[in-house]
C-alpha cells in the first residue's frame, strides 16, 4: 500500500505487535475532505476509555448475525463487496491510510451500506478491545511484506498477533490471509502452526491456490497477477487449544 507518515511502533499496542504503515498519500480533493469530515465520525469505532471491552454487534445501527474484521482494507473494494453481499454481517475495517479510508467511505455512501464500521488507527489497539470469541471472520489481505530481512519484525503476522486473532475468533471462526509473496506465506504458515488455537484447513493444493468463496478480487491481486506473481489464499479455523491438530 502506498503510504506516508509512518506510524511509530507501539502506537496503540506493544512494540512487538505494533502496526507499521503510513497515514497519507496523495492530497485529498475537496469532495473527499468533505466526505471524510462528514461520514468518518459516524462510522468510526470508539474504544471505551475505561478499558471496558467493545460490544461488536452494538456498533452497527442495524441488527447483524455476526461480526467480521478486515485488517488493512487498502482501497476498501473487498470490504465493500462483502458488506454488499452479506448485509446480515457487520464488518469492521481497520486502515490508517487516509486515502484508502476515503475510498471506502465513498463506497459506503454510494451503496447505502449500514453494516460497515471503521477503525483508522493501529489495528492492535482494536484487537485488544475486542472480547474473546466475538468475531466470526478475520481477513488480512495482501499486507505489506516488509521484504528486507531487517524489516521482517514489522510484519503484522507474528506469534502475538495470531494469538490475539485466535482469541477474538469464536470456535469455528476463520482467519483468512492472502499474499502474493511466497516468503510471507511461509512465514505465516510457520507462525500459525505454532498457534495451538488455529488449524490450517487446506487438504489439497487447490485449497490455497484458489481464492476464497465469493472472492471479489482486489487491486493488489490484479497487480500481482499482472506481474506474474501467483497469490496464495490461506484459511485457518479457530479450534479449542486442547483438541490438537
N, C-alpha and C positions, 0 to 999 in steps of 0.2 A: 504494500500500500504506500502511496506517495504521501509522505507526511513531513511536518516541520515542527520545530519546538519540542524536543524530546522530553518526555515525562521522566522525572528522576526516579531511581529505584526507591521503593518504599513508599511511593505516593499512594496512600490508601491501603497499604499492605506491608508485609515484611519484606526485607530485601530479597530473599530467595524466591518470593512469589510475585514480585513486582511486575507490572506490565511495562514494557518498553515500547514506545511508539512516538508519533509526532502528532501535534494538535491541529496544525493549519497547513493548507496548501495554497491553491490559487485564491486570490482575493474574491470574496463573495460579491455577487451582483446585488443591487438594491432590493430586488424582489426576494432574493434568497435571505438577505439580512432580515427583511420584514417577516418572512415565514419563520426564521429561527427565533426571533423575538416573540412572535405571537403564539406559535404552536409548541415549541420545545418546553416551555414551562408547564404546559398542560400534560405533556407526555412523560416528563422526567420523573424517574423514581426518586422518592425521598426516603433516605435511610434514617430510621429513628435515631435521634441524638442520644437517647438514654441507653442505647445498647440493646434495646428490645429487638427481637427478630422481625423481619418483614412477614406480612401475610400475603403471599403472592397472588392468590385469586382476587383478593380485595383491591389490588392495584388497578383493576380493569373496571370500566363503567358498565360492562355487560357481563352476564354470567359466563363462566368458562369451565369446561370439564377438566382441563389440565393446563399446566403452565410449562412452556419451553423457554430455553435461553439460547441466544446466539452470541458468542463471544467474538468480537471483531467483525461486524457485519459489512465492513467495506462500504460499497455504494448502496447496500440495502436491497439489492434486487432479489436475493434469495429469501430474505426475511419477508419482504412484501408479498412475494409469490406464495410463501407458506401461509401467511396470515390471510390471504385471499382464499386459498384453497381449504383452509381449516378455521373457519370462523368461531368454532367452539373451543379452540386452543388459544390461550393468552400467551403472547410471545414477548419476552423482554430482550431487547437488543443492546449489547454493550459496544460502544465505539467512541473513542475520544477524538477521532479525526473529524473536525467540524465540517469539512466539505462532504464527507460521507454521510454525516448526520443530516445535512440539508437535503441530500438526495433522497434519503428515506422519508424525511418529512413531506417532501412533495408527493411521494407515492402514497403515503398515509392520507394526505389531504385529498389528492385526486381520487383515491379509491374509497374514501369514507371509512377507512379501517379503524375500528374501535377496539380491536384486540391487540394493540401494539403499545408497548411502553419502552422508554429509552433510558439507558444509563450512560452518560457521556464522560465518565471518569474511569479510574482504574478498575478493571473487572474484578480484581481480587477483593476489593472492598465490598462489592456487591455479593460475591460468593460468601464472604464471611457473614453477611447479614441475612442470608437465606437459612430457613430452618432445615433440619435433617429431612430427607425423603420428601422434599417439597416440589421437585421437578420431574416431569416425565421424559424430557429430552434435553440434551445439551449439544449444540453444534460448535465446532471450531473448524472453520473452512479457510484453507489457504493462508494460514498465519505466516507472518514474517519469519523466514527460515534462519535468519542471522547465520549465514553460511560460514563465516570465518570462525576458526576454532576458538579464538579468544572471546568471541561473541556468543557462543552457544549457551552460556549461562543465562542469556537474555530470552531464550525461547520460552514461550508461555508454558509449554508442556514440561512438567517436572514431576518428581515424586510427590511434592507437596501440593501442586495444583491438581493432579489427578486424584489425590486423596480427598481434596475439597469437592471436586466434581462428583466423585463417588458418594460422598456424604450427602450432597443435596439431591442426588437422584433417588427416586423411590425404587424399591425392588422391582426388577423387570424393566426399569427405565434404560434409555440408551444414550451413550455418548458417541457422537458421530464426528469423525475427523477426516478431512480431505487435504491432500497436498500433492504437488507435482514434483517435490524434492525428495528423492529416494532416501537421502540421509536422514531427513526429518521423519519420514515414515518409519524407518528402522528405529530411530531414536524414540519415537512414540510407542512402538511395539515393545521395546525393551522395558520402558518405564511402566507401561500398562501391565506387563507380565509380573512386575514386582508389586502391583497393587492387588491385594487379596480380595477386594470387593468388585473388581472389574474382570469380565471374561470376554475375550475376543470371540465374536460369533461366527467367523469365517469357517467354512467347511471345505471349500474348493476355491481355486484361483479366481474364478469369475465373481466370487463374493466380495473381493476387494478391487477388482478391475472395473466392475460395473457401478455406475452411480447409484446413489440411494433411491429407493422408490419415490416417485413423484418429484424427482430432481429437476429443477428449472434451469440449472446451469448458472454460472457466474461469469463476469467479465475476466476474472483472473484465470478461470479454467480455459476460456477461449484463447487467451494469450498463451497459456501453456501449450495447448494443443497446436496452435499456430507455430510455436517454436519447436515442435516435435517432442515435447515432454509429456509423458503419459501419467495422468493423475492416479492416485490410489485413494480408495474410499474405505475407511475402517469404521466398523461398528463394534462398540463394547457394551455389554449388558451389565447392569448393576445386579450383583448377586450377594447373598449373605456370605460374609467372610469365612464362616466356619464350614461352608458347603463344599469347599475345594474347587477344583477346575476340571 
